[in-house]
Structures are given as structure tokens and as C-alpha cells.
Amino acid sequence: MKFVHITFHFEYAEEIEKILDRHRVENFVRYPMLEGKDRDGKHYGSQVYPGSTTVVQAQVPEDSLDDVMEDLKAFREEKTAHRHLEAVVIPIEKRLE
């Protein structure tokens, strides 16, 4: 099991969740409309800094990890507007079962 931390612009939440669903990733949380900064600057949801960031944190089985990451990469490369997506894989040392 790995922990995947995904950040992206909030308007793409449904597409990201569809990727996770397609790979049967059942354990994730979504933090919508967070303030943040990406390669284009700050996004605080105001007129000065429009837009917001969403974070999804998912527990991804090792046998699905490569496919999930490939689909996230394909999504990011699909359109210029998707280039803000970032995904980081973090090992899970312990898990309550």
C-alpha cells in the first residue's frame, strides 16, 4: 500500500476521482478549495488570487500504483490547463487494520 498525495485545480475534482474509481481506489479523502501556490503563483480564491487548489490523499494498493500514476500523468499532459496537477507517492510504514 502506498499513500498518494495529489494536488490540482479544484475544477478537476470529478475527473481525478474517476481515475481513482477506475482503479478501484476505495480509501481517499478530498480537501476541496484550499489556498495554495503552484507554478503559476498563488491561488487564494479571491479576485487578486483567483482559483483554488484541491488535495486528494489516497491509499493505493501497490499493484495499482503504476496504472494510477500513468493515468494521472496522461491527464496532466492532456491539456495545458491540467499542467498544475502534481502527484507524490509516499510509503506507508504502518497502517491500522
N, C-alpha and C positions, 0 to 999 in steps of 0.2 A: 504494500500500500504506500502511495506517495501523496503528499499534500501539494496541490497546485493552487497558486495564488495568481489570479487573472485580473488585470485592470484594463478598462476600456471606457469609451464614452457611453454614458447612460442609455442612449437611444438604441444601443445594440444588445440590450439585455436578453431579449427573446431569442435572438439568433445564437447567442452564446449558450443559453440554456438548452436550445435544440441540439447543439453539438454534444453537450453533456448527456442529454437524454438518449441520443442516438447510440452512445457508447455505454449506456446503462449505468451512468454515474449517479448513484442514488443519494449520496451524502454530500451536500454542499450548502453553503449559506451565501446569500447575496446581500451586500450592503449598497443600497441604491443612493444615488445623488450625494456623493461625498465631495468635499472640497479637495483639490489636489493640483498637481503640476505635472505636465508631461513635456514632451519635446517641443511643443508649440507654446508653452508657458502655463500660466495659472488659469484655473477653471474654478471659480468660486460661485457660479450660478447667479452672478449679478450682471448689470449692464456693462460694467467695466471689464469683468472677467466672466464672459458667458460660458454656459455649458457646465456639466458636472461629470465626475468620474464615478464609475460603479466598480465595486470589487466583488469578485466571486472567489470563494475559497472552497475547494473540493477535495474530497478523499477519493483518489483514483487508484483502482487496482493496477498492479504492475503490468498485467497482461493487456491492459487497455491504454496505458500511458502513451506509448508511441503514436497510436492512432489518434488519440485526443490531441496531442501536440501537433500532429500533422494537420488535422482539421482546423485548429486554431491558427496555425501558420498560413494555411490556404485562405482562411477568412481575412487575415491581416493583409495578405497580398492581393486580395480580390479588388479592392478599391482604395484610392488614396485616402478616403475618409476613414478607413479602417486601420490605418498605419499606427494609430495610437495604442492598439492592443499590445499588452505585454503579458507574458506568462512565465512564471518561475516555478520550478519543481523543487520541493523541499522534502527530504527524507523524514519519515515518521519514526521516531525512536521508540515510543511506547504508545499503546492505544488501549483504552479501556474497552473490554469486550464483554 
